[in-house]
Amino acid sequence: MTWHWRDWAIDPEQLRRLNLLAGVPLFAGLSRRQLGKLMVKLFEKRYAAGETIFREGDPGKALFIVLEGKISIARAADADRPLAVLGPGAYFGELALIEDQPRFAGARADEDTLLLILYKSHFDDLIEGHKALAVHIMENLLKTLASYVRAEQSRSAPRAAKGTVSLAEPPQTAAERTRR
């Protein structure tokens, strides 16, 4: 008996992963064929409850998608107050796909968790020669980043009203701000 890709494509576990990926906003608009190309680049890893996925300051090398379980994202200084708690279908670490920078926060498994991991090197291989796939993912990534900016602007709006920060004021140097 020989292996055939169609056998893989109709496997119930692979279909579950395919359906989960189809619902991930970062992959919105991808065809099933494109999602299939993406799936073969994903690495699966299980984490026990309490296990660290990465620490704040670690190099960003991959995007993570929660297949099962729950993840907390937190800054080291406020480890008891997570920035986000993520469940199945959520993703984190997406900046690693476009920028080689240290992690802004750490990630920890709150319960036994199964993650799908897309390393930057595999992502680069995937988008090379697949322009439509690259455009869709990058467009969705830009939407995600724009939503982060909007969320931060809405959080800082109450501070601006108190005079701490004002986006309407002309830019000032640090020396000018301290002279007030």
N, C-alpha and C positions, 0 to 999 in steps of 0.2 A: 504494500500500500504506500503510495507516495502522497506527500503533503501538497495541498493546493491552496492558494490564497483565498478561494471562495469558502473553503472549510473554516478558515480563520475568521472570515467576515460574517459567518452565520453562527459562530460560537456564542452562546447566550452571555457569557462574561464579557466578550469583546463588544457585543451589541450594547450591553449596559454601559461600558466605557464610552462607546461612540455616542450614545444618547446623552450621557452626562456632558461630554465635550461640546455637543451641539447646543447645550443650554448655557455654556460658559460665555459671558458677554465678550470676552477677548476673541472668541472664535465665531462670533455672530456673522452670518452671511457666507460662511464656508460651505461648500457642497459636501455631500457625504464622501465623495471621492477625495476631496482635499482633507477632510477630517481623517480619513483612512491613512493618508500620507503622513499626517501629523501623528497619529497614534503609533506608527511604527518607530517614531523618534522618541517616544516617551519611555521613561524608566520608572518602574514601580518600586516603592519602598514602604515597608511597614515600620511604624514608630510606636513604642510602648507609651502608655500614659506617663506624663512627666518628663519624657525624653526631649532633649533640645534638638530642634531641626537646624537652627543656626543662631549665632549670637550677634548682638549689635556690634558692628565693626568688622565682622567677618567679610571676606570678599564675596561680592554678588556674582554667582556663576550659573544660577538656574531660576526658572519659574516653577512654582509648585501649585498643583491643583489638588484640592481635597476630594478624594474619592469616597472615603468613609472616615468618620470620627470628627474631632473638633480640635481646632488650633487657636492658640492665643498669640497675638502679636503685641509686644510690649517693649518699651524703652527700659534699659537697664536700671535707670534711676527710679522708675515707677513700675517695677515688675509685678506688683500686686494690683495695679490698675491698667488692664490691657487697653491698647488703642483700638483693638478689634478682636472679636471672637468669630471664627470662620468655620462653617460646616460644609457638607458635601456640595460640590459645584462651585465653591468659592476658590479664588486663586490669590496668590501673594508672591512677592519677589519679582514682579514683572519688569521692574527697571533693569534687572540684570540682563534682559534681552537686548537692551540698547546702550547700556552704560556699564563700564567696568569700575564700579565704585563700591566702597564698603557699605554694608547693610545699615540702614537707618535705625532699625529696631531688631529685636530678636524674635524667634518663633519657637513655640513649645507645644507639644501634643498634650491636650487636656485629658484625653482618653485615648485608648488604642486607636490608631489612625493609619489609614492607607493613603499614601500620596502618589500622584503621578508627577514626575519630574521631567522638565524639558531643559536640558543644559544649553547654554548659549551656543556652544560649538555645534550641537545638533540642530538648533534653530537656524543658525547661519547656513548649514548644509541644506536644510529644508527649503529656505527661501531662495537660495541660489538656483536660478533657472525656473522658478515658479513665481513669476511676476504677479499674477492675480492673487495667489495665496499671500504673498508678501504685502501687497497693497491692502487687502482686507484686514490682516492682523495689525499692521501698522496704523491703519485708520482707527481700528478699535482701541488700540493702545493710546493713541492721541485723545480719543474720547474719554478714556479712563483717566488720563493725566489731567485733562481739562476739568473733569468732575472733582478731582482732588483740589485743584486750584479754587474752584467755586466753593467747595466745602470750607477750605481754609479762609477764604474771603468772608463767608457768612459767619464763621467763628470769630474772626477779628473785627467784624462790624461793631459789636457791643463795646469792644475796647476802644475803637476809634471814636465812638460817641463820648467816651469818658476822657478823651484827649490823649490817650496813650499812643495811638497810631491813627494817622489820617492819610488816606490815599489821595485826598484832595489837595493836601499841602504840597508845595514844591519840594523836591528832594533837598535834603540838608546833609551836611557833613556831621560826623559824630561830635566834633567840637561845637558846632552851632547848636545841636540838640542839648548839649550839657550846659550851655550858657543860659538857657531859659530859666 
